[in-house]
Amino acid sequence: MTTAAVIGCGDVSSVHFATLSKLEDVELVGVCDTHQGRLASAVATYGVPGFRSHLTLLEDLRPDVVHITTPHNQHSSLAVDLLEQGVNVIVEKPLAHTTAEGRRMVEAALRSTATIAVCFQNRYNATSQAMHKLVSGGELGAIIGASATIMWQRTAEYYLSRPWRGSWEGGGGGFMMNQAIHTVDLLQWLLGDVVSVSGRASTRLLGGIIEVEDTAEFVAEHANGARSAFYGTLANAFDAPVTLDIVTERATLSLRGDLTVTYTDGRVDTVPERVLESGGRAYWGASHELLIADFYAHLGESEPFWIGPKEAEKSLRIVKDIYRQSYPDMIAIVA
């Protein structure tokens, strides 16, 4: 039996708790949160011991795996502590709230005997898997370029209920770090490593409520010669579907929930996305459960998990590069 604990009992932890309840041979043995109310609720709901300190949890329980679902600025300190003690880790995105802390996690993972995964679960979506197989297989020819959009809404209440989301110190950024980073990750995974990026982050709607951005755009050049363009905002009047289009020599791939592949010879294929279970949040993607289950299935193997700190560092660096261009007078804060 593999034992697991969860540190951070806020919103996204519900996905981790739900997944753990479905995994055979995995037992939840403890929870941890510095917020007494959230901790008490988790203890009552899941019937396991609760801790205010992760160090006490480790000392008392020594779980095989710890899930980190805390605010961004706690990811690195917790993960490094766990990895140094040989405890396996699943951490929510982004990797960390600064590039320096992200690099610290990469180095800790290289030194550790433990395994770590970062939750870029949208790579497990049926549509993402299909797109990756098509563009990497060579049958579509060279990739010409891609574009992506996120047109969502977040209210003042969203930020006021969790103030860390709207702060540089707590979140390490706003829209790009908390929402758009999944799409940034997909663009660099599907098109290849980004070698340069030119972008701008700004606050269009929620100024006075948040100190971070709610809107951003960028153009990225990829190592294979392809170019991607992105625009996103949380100032939309409603949540629209994420769009991602890739144009190759022999086909156009268009993601609008489901994936449509239109070939230059006139053929059209459709890849449906998995239906999110009721009660879930569509913007988290449909594949948290698949990533977590895959992580547990590969525990004990010598190879690192395929979405670990080194891989997750790529999207963090892209986002932070855009911040440095957008806030040159705040580089010490935004980097």
C-alpha atoms as a printed R data frame, in Angstrom:
    type eleno elety resid chain resno       x      y       z
1   ATOM     1    CA   MET     A     1   0.000  0.000   0.000
2   ATOM     2    CA   THR     A     2   1.317  3.434  -0.976
3   ATOM     3    CA   THR     A     3   0.588  6.183   1.533
4   ATOM     4    CA   ALA     A     4  -0.196  9.774   0.548
5   ATOM     5    CA   ALA     A     5  -0.718 13.154   2.185
6   ATOM     6    CA   VAL     A     6  -1.964 16.490   0.880
7   ATOM     7    CA   ILE     A     7  -0.458 19.847   1.859
8   ATOM     8    CA   GLY     A     8  -2.833 22.701   1.074
9   ATOM     9    CA   CYS     A     9  -6.583 22.152   1.430
10  ATOM    10    CA   GLY     A    10  -7.838 24.941  -0.823
11  ATOM    11    CA   ASP     A    11  -9.811 24.800  -4.066
12  ATOM    12    CA   VAL     A    12  -7.649 22.629  -6.324
13  ATOM    13    CA   SER     A    13  -6.972 20.086  -3.570
14  ATOM    14    CA   SER     A    14 -10.470 18.712  -4.185
15  ATOM    15    CA   VAL     A    15  -9.266 17.220  -7.472
16  ATOM    16    CA   HIS     A    16  -6.372 15.494  -5.725
17  ATOM    17    CA   PHE     A    17  -8.559 14.150  -2.922
18  ATOM    18    CA   ALA     A    18 -11.095 12.829  -5.450
19  ATOM    19    CA   THR     A    19  -8.394 11.106  -7.465
20  ATOM    20    CA   LEU     A    20  -6.754  9.545  -4.408
21  ATOM    21    CA   SER     A    21 -10.105  8.054  -3.399
22  ATOM    22    CA   LYS     A    22 -10.237  6.199  -6.732
23  ATOM    23    CA   LEU     A    23  -6.714  4.812  -6.802
24  ATOM    24    CA   GLU     A    24  -6.316  1.208  -5.679
25  ATOM    25    CA   ASP     A    25  -3.469  0.503  -3.265
26  ATOM    26    CA   VAL     A    26  -3.117  4.203  -2.365
27  ATOM    27    CA   GLU     A    27  -4.194  5.387   1.091
28  ATOM    28    CA   LEU     A    28  -4.612  8.997   2.209
29  ATOM    29    CA   VAL     A    29  -3.024  9.207   5.668
30  ATOM    30    CA   GLY     A    30  -2.871 12.919   6.471
31  ATOM    31    CA   VAL     A    31  -3.556 16.516   5.487
32  ATOM    32    CA   CYS     A    32  -1.809 19.790   6.231
33  ATOM    33    CA   ASP     A    33  -2.795 23.455   6.024
34  ATOM    34    CA   THR     A    34  -1.877 26.586   7.950
35  ATOM    35    CA   HIS     A    35  -5.499 27.803   7.717
36  ATOM    36    CA   GLN     A    36  -7.344 26.274  10.658
37  ATOM    37    CA   GLY     A    37 -10.768 26.329   9.014
38  ATOM    38    CA   ARG     A    38  -9.681 24.572   5.822
39  ATOM    39    CA   LEU     A    39  -7.649 22.086   7.833
40  ATOM    40    CA   ALA     A    40 -10.554 21.239  10.130
41  ATOM    41    CA   SER     A    41 -12.855 20.772   7.152
42  ATOM    42    CA   ALA     A    42 -10.429 18.383   5.446
43  ATOM    43    CA   VAL     A    43  -9.919 16.374   8.635
44  ATOM    44    CA   ALA     A    44 -13.674 16.017   9.078
45  ATOM    45    CA   THR     A    45 -14.267 15.139   5.427
46  ATOM    46    CA   TYR     A    46 -11.507 12.591   4.939
47  ATOM    47    CA   GLY     A    47 -11.122 11.204   8.458
48  ATOM    48    CA   VAL     A    48  -7.339 11.524   8.658
49  ATOM    49    CA   PRO     A    49  -4.990 13.413  11.006
50  ATOM    50    CA   GLY     A    50  -4.423 17.098  10.322
51  ATOM    51    CA   PHE     A    51  -1.219 19.099  10.742
52  ATOM    52    CA   ARG     A    52  -0.350 22.794  10.703
53  ATOM    53    CA   SER     A    53   3.304 22.039   9.860
54  ATOM    54    CA   HIS     A    54   4.538 19.857   6.992
55  ATOM    55    CA   LEU     A    55   7.618 18.981   9.052
56  ATOM    56    CA   THR     A    56   5.433 17.539  11.811
57  ATOM    57    CA   LEU     A    57   3.415 15.631   9.222
58  ATOM    58    CA   LEU     A    58   6.624 14.127   7.826
59  ATOM    59    CA   GLU     A    59   7.924 13.225  11.256
60  ATOM    60    CA   ASP     A    60   4.690 11.588  12.382
61  ATOM    61    CA   LEU     A    61   3.500  9.898   9.179
62  ATOM    62    CA   ARG     A    62   6.402  9.649   6.697
63  ATOM    63    CA   PRO     A    63   4.065  9.272   3.667
64  ATOM    64    CA   ASP     A    64   5.364  7.823   0.409
65  ATOM    65    CA   VAL     A    65   3.897 10.663  -1.657
66  ATOM    66    CA   VAL     A    66   2.945 14.234  -0.784
67  ATOM    67    CA   HIS     A    67   0.664 16.369  -2.957
68  ATOM    68    CA   ILE     A    68   1.434 20.111  -2.784
69  ATOM    69    CA   THR     A    69  -1.659 22.200  -3.553
70  ATOM    70    CA   THR     A    70  -0.677 25.424  -1.827
71  ATOM    71    CA   PRO     A    71  -0.253 29.006  -3.073
72  ATOM    72    CA   HIS     A    72   2.582 29.311  -5.587
73  ATOM    73    CA   ASN     A    73   5.083 30.900  -3.235
74  ATOM    74    CA   GLN     A    74   5.091 27.791  -1.041
75  ATOM    75    CA   HIS     A    75   5.792 25.259  -3.799
76  ATOM    76    CA   SER     A    76   9.577 25.381  -3.781
77  ATOM    77    CA   SER     A    77  10.218 25.420  -0.033
78  ATOM    78    CA   LEU     A    78   7.875 22.489   0.536
79  ATOM    79    CA   ALA     A    79   9.051 20.475  -2.457
80  ATOM    80    CA   VAL     A    80  12.743 20.919  -1.627
81  ATOM    81    CA   ASP     A    81  12.159 19.828   1.988
82  ATOM    82    CA   LEU     A    82  10.330 16.727   0.788
83  ATOM    83    CA   LEU     A    83  12.805 15.809  -1.930
84  ATOM    84    CA   GLU     A    84  15.733 16.177   0.462
85  ATOM    85    CA   GLN     A    85  14.063 13.614   2.716
86  ATOM    86    CA   GLY     A    86  13.431 11.222  -0.168
87  ATOM    87    CA   VAL     A    87   9.667 11.763  -0.269
88  ATOM    88    CA   ASN     A    88   7.933 11.646  -3.655
89  ATOM    89    CA   VAL     A    89   6.080 14.816  -4.680
90  ATOM    90    CA   ILE     A    90   3.195 15.889  -6.887
91  ATOM    91    CA   VAL     A    91   3.048 19.682  -7.060
92  ATOM    92    CA   GLU     A    92   0.470 21.902  -8.694
93  ATOM    93    CA   LYS     A    93   1.495 24.334 -11.438
94  ATOM    94    CA   PRO     A    94   3.334 26.603 -11.804
95  ATOM    95    CA   LEU     A    95   6.646 25.081 -10.818
96  ATOM    96    CA   ALA     A    96   7.416 28.011  -8.500
97  ATOM    97    CA   HIS     A    97   6.693 31.713  -8.071
98  ATOM    98    CA   THR     A    98  10.165 32.856  -9.204
99  ATOM    99    CA   THR     A    99  12.749 31.538 -11.638
100 ATOM   100    CA   ALA     A   100  15.310 31.258  -8.837
101 ATOM   101    CA   GLU     A   101  13.006 29.048  -6.776
102 ATOM   102    CA   GLY     A   102  12.142 27.029  -9.870
103 ATOM   103    CA   ARG     A   103  15.823 26.394 -10.488
104 ATOM   104    CA   ARG     A   104  16.206 25.332  -6.829
105 ATOM   105    CA   MET     A   105  13.500 22.717  -7.380
106 ATOM   106    CA   VAL     A   106  15.213 21.451 -10.536
107 ATOM   107    CA   GLU     A   107  18.482 21.031  -8.658
108 ATOM   108    CA   ALA     A   108  16.804 19.387  -5.652
109 ATOM   109    CA   ALA     A   109  15.098 16.889  -7.968
110 ATOM   110    CA   LEU     A   110  18.428 16.016  -9.600
111 ATOM   111    CA   ARG     A   111  19.984 15.318  -6.181
112 ATOM   112    CA   SER     A   112  17.045 13.388  -4.738
113 ATOM   113    CA   THR     A   113  16.256  9.696  -4.861
114 ATOM   114    CA   ALA     A   114  12.567 10.642  -4.921
115 ATOM   115    CA   THR     A   115  10.339 11.397  -7.918
116 ATOM   116    CA   ILE     A   116   8.462 14.641  -8.572
117 ATOM   117    CA   ALA     A   117   5.653 15.548 -10.972
118 ATOM   118    CA   VAL     A   118   4.279 18.989 -11.848
119 ATOM   119    CA   CYS     A   119   0.578 19.207 -12.713
120 ATOM   120    CA   PHE     A   120   0.435 20.235 -16.336
121 ATOM   121    CA   GLN     A   121  -2.454 17.837 -16.720
122 ATOM   122    CA   ASN     A   122  -3.697 19.298 -20.008
123 ATOM   123    CA   ARG     A   123  -0.923 17.352 -21.732
124 ATOM   124    CA   TYR     A   124  -3.017 14.276 -20.894
125 ATOM   125    CA   ASN     A   125  -6.146 15.601 -22.605
126 ATOM   126    CA   ALA     A   126  -7.218 13.408 -25.512
127 ATOM   127    CA   THR     A   127  -6.968 16.378 -27.868
128 ATOM   128    CA   SER     A   128  -3.480 17.372 -26.665
129 ATOM   129    CA   GLN     A   129  -2.229 13.808 -27.013
130 ATOM   130    CA   ALA     A   130  -3.640 13.610 -30.543
131 ATOM   131    CA   MET     A   131  -2.090 16.942 -31.534
132 ATOM   132    CA   HIS     A   132   1.307 15.925 -30.194
133 ATOM   133    CA   LYS     A   133   1.219 12.600 -32.012
134 ATOM   134    CA   LEU     A   134   0.274 14.263 -35.291
135 ATOM   135    CA   VAL     A   135   2.793 17.111 -35.239
136 ATOM   136    CA   SER     A   136   5.688 15.005 -33.923
137 ATOM   137    CA   GLY     A   137   5.089 12.049 -36.250
138 ATOM   138    CA   GLY     A   138   6.163 13.875 -39.381
139 ATOM   139    CA   GLU     A   139   3.130 12.936 -41.486
140 ATOM   140    CA   LEU     A   140   1.860 16.533 -41.507
141 ATOM   141    CA   GLY     A   141   5.143 18.035 -42.662
142 ATOM   142    CA   ALA     A   142   6.823 20.996 -41.039
143 ATOM   143    CA   ILE     A   143   4.990 23.143 -38.511
144 ATOM   144    CA   ILE     A   144   4.435 26.639 -39.875
145 ATOM   145    CA   GLY     A   145   3.034 28.216 -36.736
146 ATOM   146    CA   ALA     A   146   0.336 28.368 -34.090
147 ATOM   147    CA   SER     A   147  -2.010 30.743 -32.327
148 ATOM   148    CA   ALA     A   148  -3.875 30.505 -29.044
149 ATOM   149    CA   THR     A   149  -6.421 32.513 -27.102
150 ATOM   150    CA   ILE     A   150  -7.899 32.487 -23.609
151 ATOM   151    CA   MET     A   151 -10.923 34.742 -23.151
152 ATOM   152    CA   TRP     A   152 -12.090 34.237 -19.582
153 ATOM   153    CA   GLN     A   153 -13.673 36.149 -16.737
154 ATOM   154    CA   ARG     A   154 -12.479 36.493 -13.162
155 ATOM   155    CA   THR     A   155 -14.263 38.755 -10.731
156 ATOM   156    CA   ALA     A   156 -12.986 40.879  -7.882
157 ATOM   157    CA   GLU     A   157 -14.494 38.312  -5.494
158 ATOM   158    CA   TYR     A   158 -12.286 35.597  -6.989
159 ATOM   159    CA   TYR     A   159  -9.216 37.522  -5.869
160 ATOM   160    CA   LEU     A   160 -10.596 38.874  -2.609
161 ATOM   161    CA   SER     A   161 -11.443 35.346  -1.456
162 ATOM   162    CA   ARG     A   162  -7.800 34.279  -1.915
163 ATOM   163    CA   PRO     A   163  -5.677 37.465  -1.778
164 ATOM   164    CA   TRP     A   164  -2.459 35.645  -2.708
165 ATOM   165    CA   ARG     A   165  -3.820 35.187  -6.253
166 ATOM   166    CA   GLY     A   166  -3.622 38.914  -6.916
167 ATOM   167    CA   SER     A   167  -0.152 39.532  -5.510
168 ATOM   168    CA   TRP     A   168   3.384 39.222  -6.840
169 ATOM   169    CA   GLU     A   169   4.563 37.794  -3.541
170 ATOM   170    CA   GLY     A   170   1.914 35.101  -3.269
171 ATOM   171    CA   GLY     A   171   1.295 34.135  -6.880
172 ATOM   172    CA   GLY     A   172   4.441 35.266  -8.629
173 ATOM   173    CA   GLY     A   173   2.140 36.857 -11.205
174 ATOM   174    CA   GLY     A   174  -1.483 36.840 -12.226
175 ATOM   175    CA   PHE     A   175  -3.238 35.625 -15.361
176 ATOM   176    CA   MET     A   176  -0.103 34.201 -16.959
177 ATOM   177    CA   MET     A   177   0.928 32.243 -13.869
178 ATOM   178    CA   ASN     A   178  -2.463 31.071 -12.668
179 ATOM   179    CA   GLN     A   179  -4.469 30.489 -15.853
180 ATOM   180    CA   ALA     A   180  -2.515 30.915 -19.094
181 ATOM   181    CA   ILE     A   181   0.527 28.877 -18.103
182 ATOM   182    CA   HIS     A   182  -1.245 25.674 -19.165
183 ATOM   183    CA   THR     A   183  -1.593 27.023 -22.701
184 ATOM   184    CA   VAL     A   184   1.975 28.343 -22.663
185 ATOM   185    CA   ASP     A   185   3.082 24.836 -21.702
186 ATOM   186    CA   LEU     A   186   1.085 23.267 -24.532
187 ATOM   187    CA   LEU     A   187   2.497 25.679 -27.114
188 ATOM   188    CA   GLN     A   188   6.097 24.906 -26.201
189 ATOM   189    CA   TRP     A   189   5.401 21.159 -25.860
190 ATOM   190    CA   LEU     A   190   3.635 20.915 -29.225
191 ATOM   191    CA   LEU     A   191   5.827 23.293 -31.256
192 ATOM   192    CA   GLY     A   192   9.156 22.790 -29.505
193 ATOM   193    CA   ASP     A   193  11.395 24.835 -27.243
194 ATOM   194    CA   VAL     A   194  10.950 28.598 -27.292
195 ATOM   195    CA   VAL     A   195  14.162 30.434 -28.206
196 ATOM   196    CA   SER     A   196  12.811 33.982 -27.939
197 ATOM   197    CA   VAL     A   197   9.613 35.697 -26.838
198 ATOM   198    CA   SER     A   198   8.298 39.231 -27.167
199 ATOM   199    CA   GLY     A   199   5.266 40.062 -25.064
200 ATOM   200    CA   ARG     A   200   3.341 42.385 -22.837
201 ATOM   201    CA   ALA     A   201   1.388 41.837 -19.629
202 ATOM   202    CA   SER     A   202  -1.028 44.466 -18.332
203 ATOM   203    CA   THR     A   203  -4.027 45.085 -16.090
204 ATOM   204    CA   ARG     A   204  -7.106 46.112 -18.087
205 ATOM   205    CA   LEU     A   205 -10.022 45.565 -15.732
206 ATOM   206    CA   LEU     A   206  -9.027 44.730 -12.178
207 ATOM   207    CA   GLY     A   207  -6.639 47.550 -11.357
208 ATOM   208    CA   GLY     A   208  -7.134 48.547  -7.731
209 ATOM   209    CA   ILE     A   209  -8.136 44.964  -6.890
210 ATOM   210    CA   ILE     A   210  -4.951 43.165  -7.931
211 ATOM   211    CA   GLU     A   211  -1.322 44.225  -8.337
212 ATOM   212    CA   VAL     A   212  -0.655 41.618 -11.053
213 ATOM   213    CA   GLU     A   213  -1.828 41.344 -14.664
214 ATOM   214    CA   ASP     A   214  -5.225 40.233 -15.966
215 ATOM   215    CA   THR     A   215  -4.293 40.399 -19.671
216 ATOM   216    CA   ALA     A   216  -1.278 39.390 -21.779
217 ATOM   217    CA   GLU     A   217  -0.089 38.819 -25.325
218 ATOM   218    CA   PHE     A   218   3.114 37.482 -26.833
219 ATOM   219    CA   VAL     A   219   4.828 36.186 -29.951
220 ATOM   220    CA   ALA     A   220   7.274 33.312 -29.507
221 ATOM   221    CA   GLU     A   221   9.893 31.932 -31.871
222 ATOM   222    CA   HIS     A   222  10.526 28.198 -31.568
223 ATOM   223    CA   ALA     A   223  13.755 26.298 -32.188
224 ATOM   224    CA   ASN     A   224  12.324 24.575 -35.265
225 ATOM   225    CA   GLY     A   225  11.562 27.886 -36.966
226 ATOM   226    CA   ALA     A   226   7.848 27.947 -36.141
227 ATOM   227    CA   ARG     A   227   6.180 30.986 -34.618
228 ATOM   228    CA   SER     A   228   3.323 31.104 -32.106
229 ATOM   229    CA   ALA     A   229   1.104 34.030 -31.150
230 ATOM   230    CA   PHE     A   230  -0.994 34.276 -27.989
231 ATOM   231    CA   TYR     A   231  -3.593 36.627 -26.584
232 ATOM   232    CA   GLY     A   232  -5.500 36.178 -23.354
233 ATOM   233    CA   THR     A   233  -7.491 38.102 -20.787
234 ATOM   234    CA   LEU     A   234  -9.588 37.729 -17.682
235 ATOM   235    CA   ALA     A   235 -11.530 40.861 -18.654
236 ATOM   236    CA   ASN     A   236 -13.922 39.026 -20.969
237 ATOM   237    CA   ALA     A   237 -17.615 39.148 -20.066
238 ATOM   238    CA   PHE     A   238 -17.821 35.337 -19.957
239 ATOM   239    CA   ASP     A   239 -15.662 32.210 -20.093
240 ATOM   240    CA   ALA     A   240 -15.118 31.273 -23.744
241 ATOM   241    CA   PRO     A   241 -13.446 28.028 -24.881
242 ATOM   242    CA   VAL     A   242  -9.664 28.078 -25.096
243 ATOM   243    CA   THR     A   243  -8.549 28.056 -28.731
244 ATOM   244    CA   LEU     A   244  -5.338 26.587 -30.104
245 ATOM   245    CA   ASP     A   245  -4.628 26.363 -33.827
246 ATOM   246    CA   ILE     A   246  -1.578 24.774 -35.426
247 ATOM   247    CA   VAL     A   247  -0.880 25.099 -39.149
248 ATOM   248    CA   THR     A   248   1.463 22.620 -40.828
249 ATOM   249    CA   GLU     A   249   2.400 21.940 -44.434
250 ATOM   250    CA   ARG     A   250  -0.340 19.347 -44.817
251 ATOM   251    CA   ALA     A   251  -3.046 20.140 -42.263
252 ATOM   252    CA   THR     A   252  -4.608 22.624 -39.870
253 ATOM   253    CA   LEU     A   253  -5.341 21.498 -36.320
254 ATOM   254    CA   SER     A   254  -8.030 23.512 -34.526
255 ATOM   255    CA   LEU     A   255  -8.838 23.014 -30.865
256 ATOM   256    CA   ARG     A   256 -12.223 24.293 -29.694
257 ATOM   257    CA   GLY     A   257 -13.056 21.838 -26.931
258 ATOM   258    CA   ASP     A   258 -12.827 18.994 -29.444
259 ATOM   259    CA   LEU     A   259 -10.033 18.848 -32.012
260 ATOM   260    CA   THR     A   260 -10.705 19.242 -35.732
261 ATOM   261    CA   VAL     A   261  -7.966 18.247 -38.174
262 ATOM   262    CA   THR     A   262  -8.464 19.566 -41.698
263 ATOM   263    CA   TYR     A   263  -6.032 18.090 -44.226
264 ATOM   264    CA   THR     A   264  -4.970 19.854 -47.406
265 ATOM   265    CA   ASP     A   265  -6.399 16.956 -49.418
266 ATOM   266    CA   GLY     A   266  -9.887 17.708 -48.080
267 ATOM   267    CA   ARG     A   267 -10.145 15.070 -45.345
268 ATOM   268    CA   VAL     A   268 -11.473 16.151 -41.951
269 ATOM   269    CA   ASP     A   269 -10.985 14.211 -38.706
270 ATOM   270    CA   THR     A   270 -12.405 14.999 -35.263
271 ATOM   271    CA   VAL     A   271 -10.968 13.975 -31.905
272 ATOM   272    CA   PRO     A   272 -13.484 14.438 -29.051
273 ATOM   273    CA   GLU     A   273 -12.268 15.601 -25.673
274 ATOM   274    CA   ARG     A   274 -13.137 13.645 -22.561
275 ATOM   275    CA   VAL     A   275 -16.245 14.842 -20.754
276 ATOM   276    CA   LEU     A   276 -15.392 16.394 -17.407
277 ATOM   277    CA   GLU     A   277 -17.118 14.720 -14.495
278 ATOM   278    CA   SER     A   278 -19.926 16.711 -12.899
279 ATOM   279    CA   GLY     A   279 -18.721 19.022 -10.166
280 ATOM   280    CA   GLY     A   280 -15.376 19.647 -11.829
281 ATOM   281    CA   ARG     A   281 -14.077 22.931 -13.160
282 ATOM   282    CA   ALA     A   282 -13.599 22.949 -16.922
283 ATOM   283    CA   TYR     A   283 -10.648 25.366 -16.800
284 ATOM   284    CA   TRP     A   284  -8.615 22.809 -14.839
285 ATOM   285    CA   GLY     A   285  -8.816 20.445 -17.808
286 ATOM   286    CA   ALA     A   286 -10.163 16.912 -17.794
287 ATOM   287    CA   SER     A   287  -7.001 14.993 -17.011
288 ATOM   288    CA   HIS     A   288  -5.777 15.608 -13.464
289 ATOM   289    CA   GLU     A   289  -6.783 12.070 -12.606
290 ATOM   290    CA   LEU     A   290  -4.798 10.626 -15.518
291 ATOM   291    CA   LEU     A   291  -1.614 12.487 -14.591
292 ATOM   292    CA   ILE     A   292  -1.821 11.526 -10.923
293 ATOM   293    CA   ALA     A   293  -2.599  7.887 -11.709
294 ATOM   294    CA   ASP     A   294   0.302  7.771 -14.174
295 ATOM   295    CA   PHE     A   295   2.641  9.171 -11.537
296 ATOM   296    CA   TYR     A   296   1.693  6.468  -9.040
297 ATOM   297    CA   ALA     A   297   1.974  3.772 -11.706
298 ATOM   298    CA   HIS     A   298   5.600  4.757 -12.377
299 ATOM   299    CA   LEU     A   299   6.764  5.130  -8.774
300 ATOM   300    CA   GLY     A   300   9.989  3.252  -8.150
301 ATOM   301    CA   GLU     A   301  11.266  3.549 -11.710
302 ATOM   302    CA   SER     A   302  14.746  4.928 -12.262
303 ATOM   303    CA   GLU     A   303  13.721  7.500 -14.880
304 ATOM   304    CA   PRO     A   304  12.291 10.875 -13.737
305 ATOM   305    CA   PHE     A   305   8.606 11.509 -14.300
306 ATOM   306    CA   TRP     A   306   8.157 13.018 -17.756
307 ATOM   307    CA   ILE     A   307   6.612 16.274 -16.490
308 ATOM   308    CA   GLY     A   308   9.060 17.122 -13.750
309 ATOM   309    CA   PRO     A   309  10.750 20.370 -12.659
310 ATOM   310    CA   LYS     A   310  13.121 20.561 -15.635
311 ATOM   311    CA   GLU     A   311  10.197 20.343 -18.062
312 ATOM   312    CA   ALA     A   312   7.941 22.661 -16.026
313 ATOM   313    CA   GLU     A   313  10.726 25.246 -15.808
314 ATOM   314    CA   LYS     A   314  10.291 25.966 -19.538
315 ATOM   315    CA   SER     A   315   6.855 27.592 -19.224
316 ATOM   316    CA   LEU     A   316   7.899 29.425 -16.049
317 ATOM   317    CA   ARG     A   317  10.826 31.025 -17.871
318 ATOM   318    CA   ILE     A   318   8.622 32.096 -20.800
319 ATOM   319    CA   VAL     A   319   6.136 33.788 -18.462
320 ATOM   320    CA   LYS     A   320   8.860 35.481 -16.432
321 ATOM   321    CA   ASP     A   321  10.534 36.733 -19.614
322 ATOM   322    CA   ILE     A   322   7.262 38.466 -20.538
323 ATOM   323    CA   TYR     A   323   7.065 39.986 -17.047
324 ATOM   324    CA   ARG     A   324  10.597 41.347 -17.308
325 ATOM   325    CA   GLN     A   325   9.706 43.027 -20.594
326 ATOM   326    CA   SER     A   326   6.459 44.409 -19.176
327 ATOM   327    CA   TYR     A   327   7.717 45.657 -15.800
328 ATOM   328    CA   PRO     A   328  11.370 46.709 -16.292
329 ATOM   329    CA   ASP     A   329  11.287 48.803 -13.113
330 ATOM   330    CA   MET     A   330  10.144 45.803 -11.044
331 ATOM   331    CA   ILE     A   331  12.549 43.102 -12.219
332 ATOM   332    CA   ALA     A   332  13.599 42.176  -8.679
333 ATOM   333    CA   ILE     A   333   9.932 41.490  -7.852
334 ATOM   334    CA   VAL     A   334   8.618 39.877 -11.036
335 ATOM   335    CA   ALA     A   335  11.537 37.579 -11.875
